[in-house]
Structure formats: structure tokens, C-alpha cells
Amino acid sequence: ALALVLTGCLDMNEAYEAINWNIIMLIVGSLGLGLAMEKSGGAKYLTYQLNHWFGVYGPRAAIAGIYLMSMVLTELIANNAVTALMTPIAISTCYAMGLHDARPFVFAVMFAASAAFATPIGYQTNTMIYGAGGYKFTDFFKIGLPLNLILWITATLLIPIFWPLR
């Protein structure tokens, strides 16, 4: 964009008008939501719920639960906010289960937060092409949901192999 402006192919007014401010506000609001969850105690509550729902079935189930929760949140708020919110929850869940290496749990968050395919909200590129490409919200859901489910299963199976639970 800078090169276009400097070479005269685009003037500053055209560049400014091309910015979709709704998208910028969506991203900023999502980061604020993640911070609010942490400050309000919502993150602690989620840690407790994760241990209650999935922890009783073992660490692999906890990883699946963390991935699932991160995946769902990533479809609703920006992936950076999900990572900021879920990483401390993943680490707390790991230690609450008596494990000493949180890497498998953190990688579950990392992979899930990077796999936002089912909505145009969770990842900035999806958000940018949503309006410009003339896509409908359901277009993302039809293609993205199966992709999300395949990656959830794959990650749940492979993360403990590459980063053993200990």
C-alpha cells in the first residue's frame, strides 16, 4: 500500500477510503473481550469448567477440550484474543492435572486459534475477504466446519505424540 501511494498509483484519500473501519473495530473489540475475560475472572471459571468436563477423562481429553474451546472462541473473537485468553487457561489446566510440561496444551491453543475457518470473524484475512469477495456467512460455515472438525481430531491424536504428556 505504501509503495502504491509513493508511486502515485493511489492517493492518500483513496487509501483511507479503502479501509474497512468496521473490520478494524471488530478486531480491536475482540482483543478487549479477551482482556475482559481475564480481568473479570471468566478465565479462572473456564479453567475450572475444563477440568470438570474433560480432566476426569485424562490429559488427552483435556487437550481435546482446550482445542475445542479455543476453536469455538476463535470463530467468535479474533485469534490473537483467543490465544491471550486460552494460553493461561491451558497452562493452569495442565498443572491442575499434575502434569509438568504444558507444551501439549499450549500447542492445542496455538493450532486451534490458527484454524478459524467456519466464520469470517476469527481470522483477519477471512474478515477482509468476506465483504470484498461477496461471500455469505454460511459459505464459511459449510466449508469451514468440516475442516475445523478434521483438524480437531487430528490435533487431539497427534499433539500427544509430538509433545508427550508428562
PyMOL commands that set and color helices and strands:
alter all, ss='L'
color gray80, all
select helices_A, chain A and resi 2-6+12-18+21-40+42-53+55-57+59-76+79-96+103-113+124-132+137-162
alter helices_A, ss='H'
color red, helices_A
deselect
rebuild
show_as cartoon
